[in-house]
Amino acid sequence: MNEKPQLSFWQIWNMCFGFLGIQFGFALQNANVSRIFESLGADIEQIPLLWIAAPVTGLIVQPIIGYMSDNTWGRLGRRRPFFLIGAVLASISLIFMPNSPTLWIAAGMLWVLDASINISMEPFRAFVGDNLNEKQRPLGYAMQSLFIGIGAVVASALPWIMTNWFEVSNEAPMGEIADSVKYAFYWGALVLLVAVCWTTFTSKEYSPEELASFDKHSQSTQGSNKLDVAKFGMPSISFLAIGVVFTAAIYLAGWEKQLYILSIGLVVTGLCFFLAKSFIQNDKHENGFAIVMHDLLNMPGTMKQLAVVQFFSWFALFAMWIYTNSAVTRFHFGSVEANDTAFNQGSDWVGVLFAAYNGFAAIAAIFIPKMVSMFGIRMAHTINLGLGAIGFLSFTLITDPDLLLVSMVGVGFAWASILSLPYSMLSNSLPSHKMGVFMGIFNFFIVIPQILAASLLGLVLNLFNADPIHAFYIAAVSFAIAGGFTLKTRIQAA
């Protein structure tokens, strides 16, 4: 078995530079979508459901793109065609979204934007695993975190920069989007496309044959694609039965309609397992759908344990993305009207806060490798999640919005850690010929908690008079739970 050669600093830099552009689009989406929805007339109770587009899109798109990129090879290589296609589509979406004339068109554009970003983002994770040896992978993922932080700092603050540096209006009548947001999205489209094109045309990839020569596990298992039909029996029955019963209970008891998202999701999952089982029984062992569903049931042990960590980590993050704008404008700026000056000042400050936590994440990315060497990778991740929990909790105690910048230090360290250390722990447990599909499946445990958050957070907050500041208590507890499960994770080589 050959060893992958060491890449130079600048080769790794070029590989990861595209993430600056991807995060530009992602950060503009996270910091401004709730504002766009509220400006177009959405009620606070509607916002979680409108956000459901993002996680559902990721749930569908990422494993498909992962499987397709594992089995692609052409002039641009294995992963890079998907970088380029996603970047073009995302750039177009960024131009159209802030010009949405109605709330539901904006919600539809969120589907398109998130799908496009996911087409580019998913192969980037596998790209590091493909091109770097085990020693350099932590550096590669840390470099991605650095670019994520830099891109998100600028993107999150763009509406504020447009208003305060270039005197672009940050106010608009109800039903329209402020010019500061529109111009921020236009710049984001340009940066995303340029950055991804840089990585696409300055980086190289190993051919499937070269990857097989580097990977002993791949050499011994690739070509053995016999799928085990017995694996599908219990999951298909269980998910379908629970989903049907839950759906009936929602209907008969008159529970909140957003719970249908969960119940129907369980039914669809059960049907997917039944369909995959049918393909295998008909000797369609090369069917991509069946392979993805089979791999979902046969995840490596480390991946199963990290799935729990990811679940609670991203539940907390999604609570922050959904409710920070509402919480800060109401709790810290005292505004509940989406078209008044205080609301727009608070919304712009949320952009600054999002820029701040991403800036702190960029700084944290420099220190995280040192933390790993001092404390070990599991303890380092636990410490960072703990800092994030403290940051979230402080939102409920601080009344001066300027001091929320201090809260974002902890959130930034947690964010940088979430974007790097779980992938470092995971990548060494995955065979190279399935790196893309397993990275895509790993994304399930990022988007499933987001779907739960979109379905349940509104109901939970109703217990607290729908006060969005209480979402930060939930986020803090979720980070603490994720830290506890991190300490229990056993890292196993492929």
Sequence and secondary structure as in RCSB ss.txt:
>XXXX:A:sequence
MNEKPQLSFWQIWNMCFGFLGIQFGFALQNANVSRIFESLGADIEQIPLLWIAAPVTGLIVQPIIGYMSDNTWGR
LGRRRPFFLIGAVLASISLIFMPNSPTLWIAAGMLWVLDASINISMEPFRAFVGDNLNEKQRPLGYAMQSLFIGI
GAVVASALPWIMTNWFEVSNEAPMGEIADSVKYAFYWGALVLLVAVCWTTFTSKEYSPEELASFDKHSQSTQGSN
KLDVAKFGMPSISFLAIGVVFTAAIYLAGWEKQLYILSIGLVVTGLCFFLAKSFIQNDKHENGFAIVMHDLLNMP
GTMKQLAVVQFFSWFALFAMWIYTNSAVTRFHFGSVEANDTAFNQGSDWVGVLFAAYNGFAAIAAIFIPKMVSMF
GIRMAHTINLGLGAIGFLSFTLITDPDLLLVSMVGVGFAWASILSLPYSMLSNSLPSHKMGVFMGIFNFFIVIPQ
ILAASLLGLVLNLFNADPIHAFYIAAVSFAIAGGFTLKTRIQAA
>XXXX:A:secstr
        HHHHHHHHHHHHHHHHHHHHHHHHHHHHHHHTT  TTTHHHHTTHHHHHHHHHHHHHHHHHHT  BT
TBSSHHHHHHHHHHHHHHHHHGGG SSHHHHHHHHHHHHHHHHHHHHHHHHHHHHHS TTTHHHHHHHHHHHHHH
HHHHHHHHHHHHHHTT       TTS  HHHHHHHHHHHHHHHHHHHHHHHH     HHHHHHH HHHHHHTT  
   GGGGHHHHHHHHHHHHHHHHHHHHHT  GGGHHHHHHHHHHHHHHHHHHHHHHTT TT HHHHHHHHHHT  
HHHHHHHHHHHHHHHHHHHHHHHHHHHIIIIIT    TTSHHHHHHHHHHHHHHHHHHHHHHHHHHHHHHHHHHH
 HHHHHHHHHHHHHHHHHHHTT   GGGHHHHHHHHHHHHHHHTTHHHHHHHTTS GGGHHHHHHHHTHHHHHHH
HHHHHHHHHHHHTTTT GGGHHHHHHHHHHHHHHHHHT      
